[in-house]
Amino acid sequence: MITSPILEKSRAIDRIIQETQDKNFDIAAIAEVLRKVIDASVLIVNRKGRILGYAFNDDFDSEESIRQIIDQGSIPEVYNDFLLDSNDLRDNLRQEPEQCAFLIGSNSRQADRIMTVMPLTGNGKRMGTLLLARVEKPFTADDVFLAEKCAGVLIMELMRDQMEQEEEEERFREVAQQAVGALSYCEMEAAQKIFSDFDGTEKILVAGKIADQLGITRSVIVNMLRKLKSAGIIESFSLGMKGTLIKVLNPFLIEHLRAKEPHHLKL
């Protein structure tokens, strides 16, 4: 079989890609195999700077600043802005003295690190960034080729995740719309009153007080809460004399209550 160092490395990546696709996709495994085949530290972040996967060589892994961003789960905003500043490959960037290759403004023990920034772009949208860094040795065309091979798979996975998130969001939106649409006029008034000053995801409700304010019976509020609860929009827990704890599970509830204005008051 015809072979060469670059072919062997490419096949190693192909094997990991196949293994991860046969199971749950493992971004960390992709980062690790890329680290091995190009001998560089690897960091993968999404568009917002959240860390999706990483694999560091020993000279990076032992650094406190690197461990700190891993513990935080995301890179500093100022650094992510730098990454998003261009949608073009930026290869063999030399870090400034006293700056870490992965953290602008952070002290580093190595003053001769070289970094390559590879945007992860799908359907014209920036999905994230693949970062490569190592000491002294510049990245070659072969290194970039292997990294781009991994980047292609990462882009497909990020696009799939985004599609699933959008589908879930649309499902949540439709459920909220249907649940709000099933409320009677009085129940809608009660819902708008209760959630008009809703701050966060939960609050304590005293049904009798709201009923008196709106001139409705307490049963209207109870029925409204029951409908929203059965639709999976909210959770409610009795606190006895203190009232009822309401937790909003669907973030689109307020949006659809507002869309039903005017009813009683503006949210």
PyMOL commands that set and color helices and strands:
alter all, ss='L'
color gray80, all
select helices_A, chain A and resi 5-22+27-38+58-61+64-72+77-84+141-181+185-195+207-214+218-230+240-242+253-259
alter helices_A, ss='H'
color red, helices_A
select strands_A, chain A and resi 41-46+51-55+90-94+113-122+125-135+202-205+234-238+244-248
alter strands_A, ss='S'
color yellow, strands_A
deselect
rebuild
show_as cartoon
